[in-house]
Amino acid sequence: MKKQLSLGIGGLFLAAALAGCGGSPGTSTSSASAPPSSSSSAASSTPAAAADMKTASSSAGQIVVDSQGKSLYVFTKDVKDSGTSACTGACLAAWPVFTTTSGTPTVDGVTGKVGTIATPDGKKQVTLNGMPLYYYAKDKAPGDVAGQGVSNVWYLVSPSGEMIKGAASTGY
């Protein structure tokens, strides 16, 4: 019974996180309570230690990935060059930020303008052409692109920093 209850609560949390990601930036609110520890540990373990970015071939064409080949995404509700992320609170459990320890992330094949913005917890989130970059928590392996087009607001990014709006065939 405890396992079923735990799965039910986990499902509700995921649904709330995805719903939070699809809302308008004006309606996103940060919760005073922290997400369950299992979600926050998954989010914190996903980003690469170094912010090295490169390009990779995918079912959506050439995309930007981290140094380990994990796909990176942009959020259409972010405002270019605003210096902030519109993905807050529960949204971050499903869409962990791509961070770096360097003020100038290194790139291979990425031609867009690379920079960083400060996260609320003081980390450096990598940007491409002024747009913050994120991982998708359901992408488990290099080459996964399951986040492409989620809620019509999350998209892969091209080496030039442009949003890729076409659908990716995930093969799932």
C-alpha positions in Angstrom: 0.0 0.0 0.0 2.8 2.4 0.9 4.4 1.8 -2.6 1.2 2.6 -4.4 0.7 5.7 -2.3 4.3 6.8 -3.0 3.8 6.2 -6.7 0.5 8.2 -6.7 2.1 11.1 -4.9 5.1 11.0 -7.3 2.7 11.1 -10.3 0.9 14.1 -8.8 4.2 15.9 -8.3 5.3 15.3 -11.9 1.9 16.4 -13.2 2.2 19.6 -11.1 5.7 20.2 -12.3 4.8 19.8 -16.0 1.7 22.0 -15.5 3.9 24.7 -13.9 6.1 24.6 -17.0 3.3 25.2 -19.4 1.9 28.3 -17.6 2.6 31.9 -18.5 5.6 33.5 -16.8 3.3 35.8 -14.9 1.6 32.9 -13.2 4.7 31.0 -12.1 5.2 31.2 -8.4 8.0 29.9 -6.3 6.9 27.6 -3.6 8.2 28.2 -0.1 8.5 24.5 0.4 11.2 22.5 -1.3 10.4 19.7 -3.7 10.7 16.1 -2.4 14.4 15.2 -1.9 14.3 12.5 -4.7 13.3 15.1 -7.3 15.9 17.7 -6.1 18.7 15.1 -6.1 17.8 14.0 -9.6 17.8 17.6 -10.8 21.1 18.4 -9.2 22.9 15.3 -10.5 21.9 15.9 -14.1 24.0 19.0 -15.1 27.5 18.3 -16.2 30.4 19.4 -14.0 31.8 21.5 -16.9 29.7 23.6 -19.2 31.4 22.5 -22.4 28.9 22.4 -25.2 29.2 20.8 -28.6 26.9 19.8 -31.5 25.4 16.4 -32.3 23.2 15.0 -34.9 19.7 14.1 -33.8 16.3 13.2 -35.3 15.6 16.9 -35.2 18.9 17.8 -37.1 22.1 19.3 -35.6 21.5 20.3 -32.0 23.5 21.6 -29.0 24.4 19.1 -26.3 26.5 19.2 -23.2 30.0 17.6 -23.0 28.4 14.2 -22.4 26.0 14.4 -25.3 22.9 15.2 -23.4 20.4 17.4 -25.3 19.9 21.1 -24.3 16.6 23.0 -24.6 15.2 26.5 -24.5 11.9 27.6 -23.0 9.8 30.0 -25.1 8.5 31.7 -21.9 12.0 33.0 -21.2 12.7 36.5 -22.4 15.9 36.9 -24.5 18.7 38.8 -22.7 16.5 39.4 -19.6 19.1 37.8 -17.3 16.5 35.6 -15.6 14.7 32.3 -16.1 11.0 31.9 -16.3 11.2 28.3 -15.2 10.9 28.4 -11.4 9.7 26.2 -8.5 8.3 22.9 -9.6 9.2 23.5 -13.2 12.9 23.0 -12.3 12.2 19.4 -11.3 11.3 18.5 -14.9 13.7 21.0 -16.5 17.0 21.3 -14.6 19.2 24.2 -15.6 22.4 23.7 -17.5 25.1 25.2 -15.3 28.8 26.0 -15.4 31.5 27.0 -13.0 33.2 29.0 -15.7 32.4 32.6 -16.7 33.2 31.7 -20.3 32.0 28.2 -21.2 33.9 26.4 -23.9 32.2 25.3 -27.1 32.9 23.0 -30.1 30.9 23.8 -33.2 28.4 26.1 -31.4 28.3 29.4 -33.3 25.7 31.3 -31.3 26.7 33.7 -28.5 27.4 31.8 -25.3 27.0 33.5 -21.9 25.7 32.9 -18.3 23.1 34.3 -16.0 22.9 33.9 -12.2 20.4 31.4 -10.8 18.5 32.3 -7.6 20.9 29.9 -5.7 24.0 31.7 -7.0 25.0 29.2 -9.8 25.8 30.2 -13.4 23.2 29.0 -15.9 24.5 28.8 -19.4 22.7 30.9 -22.1 22.8 30.7 -25.9 21.9 33.9 -27.8 20.6 35.3 -24.5 18.3 32.3 -23.8 18.8 30.1 -20.7 19.5 26.4 -21.4 17.9 23.5 -19.7 18.0 19.7 -19.6 14.8 17.5 -19.7 14.7 15.2 -16.7 13.2 12.4 -18.9 16.2 12.4 -21.2 18.2 9.7 -19.6 21.0 9.0 -22.2 23.0 11.0 -24.7 20.9 11.5 -27.9 17.5 11.4 -26.1 15.3 14.2 -27.3 12.0 13.4 -25.4 11.6 17.1 -24.4 11.3 18.4 -28.0 8.0 20.3 -28.3 6.7 19.5 -24.7 3.7 21.7 -24.0 4.6 23.6 -27.2 7.1 25.7 -25.1 10.2 23.6 -24.9 12.5 23.1 -27.9 15.9 21.9 -28.8 18.4 24.5 -29.9 20.6 24.6 -33.1 24.3 25.4 -33.1 23.6 28.9 -34.2 21.3 29.4 -31.1 18.0 29.2 -32.9 15.0 27.3 -31.5 14.3 24.1 -33.5 10.5 24.0 -33.8 10.2 20.8 -35.9 9.1 17.6 -34.2 11.7 15.1 -33.4 11.0 11.4 -33.9 11.9 9.8 -30.6 11.5 6.2 -31.6 9.6 5.5 -28.4 
